[in-house]
Amino acid sequence: MKINNGKWIALGFLSLSLFAISIDNTILNLALPSIANGLGASATALQWIVDSYLLVFAACLLTFGAIGDRIGRKRMLIGGLAVFGIFSLGAGLASSSNMLITMRALMGVGGAAIMPSTLSILTDIFRQPKERALSIAIWSAVFGLGVGVGPLVGGWLLEHYAWSSIFYINIPVVLISITGIILVVRASRSSQPKRLDILGSLLSAGGLFLFIHGIIQAGRVGWSDSGVVAFITGGLVIFALFGLWERRTKNPMLPLSFFKNMSFSGAIISLTLISFVVMGALFILGQYLQTILGNTPLQTGVKLMPLVAALFLTSVLSAKLAQRMGTKVTVSAGIMLSALGFFYFYSIAAVDTAYSSIAFGMVIIGLGMGLTMSPATNSVMGSIPVDEAGVGSAMNDTTRQIGGAIGVAVIGSTINTNYLGNINGSGWIQALPPQLADPIRSSIQAAHGVASAIPDPQTSALIVTKTNEAFVSGMSEALLVTAIVMVVAAVTAFILMPNQIISAAEINAEVLVPATE
């Protein structure tokens, strides 16, 4: 492979841009208690500080990917970085929870311009299949690294500085990224830019906003809640209208013909299921390591490193493995390896599991995840025309958001339902007054807070022991669900995905060439 240093330097700045947004949310989760104290934010306000970013980010992805194809992906990326940096500064300076919610939503606008632009520019720069596969492997590894080291960086910042530091840290990263992109990244846009599909943009944004908002709420209030049902149903109805419109319009934002290629649609389905598991796993591990095993946020970040290191290593190596074994085999084998890791976790989960056993399970899961994400992403990007790389990248990113939101909601509700059932089925909870029993029922964290406030050491120890056992019981069930989903995902990937990526040109050639006797 001939090395062009300019390409790889450009990849470095694209990866740095991606790193800024991949690390953002995992840092924020650790800072919520400090934000609550500093701004006097309610529990509802804290939820919106997290959700405002996620909702706007997800709703804008497809639209911004299509706009980037039209006006230029480099221009879109620089604009997104500027917006992300400016409103990160605004978030750090926020003097009220409402102001912080607004700043976070506007950061989501910037993030939605950044993520699809990095991948679409990368696909345009690296057109040779082997180079493209390696560059996407590095891109995927950096994304996983950002998600994984977020707790480590966030824990360190919060131990030494105020909560605002988690937003200020974005500013130098943004400035370095913008400078590098201006200097070394070439302009990139569709050679045949289409008219902007305004109605399609509005329908996709509206559908994604309602659907993901419903899923997020389901993880908190349950799937049968009338509001949750209304949001999810409304989102699905708008998705259906979006599909009908995209079939009729002459300039669709998302050409539905992409889905005829199983290299695209098979990888999209696999990425959705994989993202379900990745975010669900981080949700489980974060709570388990901190609340049950008693680690600080910084210690939790350090103890997640085996997962992050394994994921990073195999993400980088996955391109070569996919070239030798084929995309389908590599992706499905990686998913199955992660499934084995979750089955292992299910078998060892307890309130006093040794960290060495946990670390071994994390390595297995990380190795499998790393084998999976990059080849699946390469399958998506390799199956679409380079002129449509922006919207293809946005579709890849959107499925990650949907899968991750569903994963956290399903895993969270599984744990909560089982936890509450175990608590209510115990005799000891009935003996406590409502002002103590109700917080214990609400969450494991609140239960530990109640226990720490009780002067009687025996009662305090009983509450901690029983609630930890109830949480681990729910966690075990969630781990089993996750492992089963992974097995389904592995089988799905093996059935649907071709072993070699089928390009859009090959699909078009099959359509144009008449059948012969």
Buried (B, 14 or more C-beta within 10 A) or exposed (E): EEEEEEBBBBBBBBBBBBBBBBBBBBBBBBBBBBBBEBBEBEEEBBBBBBBBBBBBBBBBBBBBBBBBBBBBBBBBBBBBBBBBBBBBBBBBEBEEBBBBBBBBBBBBBBBBBBBBBBBBBBBBBBEEBEBBBBBBBBBBBBBBBBBBBBBBBBBBBBEEEBBBBBBBBBBEBBEBBBEBBEEBBEEBBBEEBBEBBEBBBBBBBBBBBBBBBBBBBBBBEEBEBEEBEEBBEBBBEBBEBBBEBBEEBEEBBBBEBBBBBBBBBBBBBBBBBBBBBBBBBBBBBBBBBBBBBEBBBBBBBBBBBBBBBBBBBBBBBBBBBBBEBBBBBBBBBBBBBBBBBBBBBBEBBEBEBEEEBBBBBBBBBBBBBBBBBBBBBBBBBBBBBBBBBBBBBBBBBBBBBBBBBBBBBBBBBBBBBBBBEBBEEBEBBEEBEEEBBEBBBBBBBBBBEBBEEBEEEEBBEBBBEBBBBBBBBBBBBBBBBBBBBBBEBBEBBBEBBBBBBBBBEEBEEEEEEEEEE
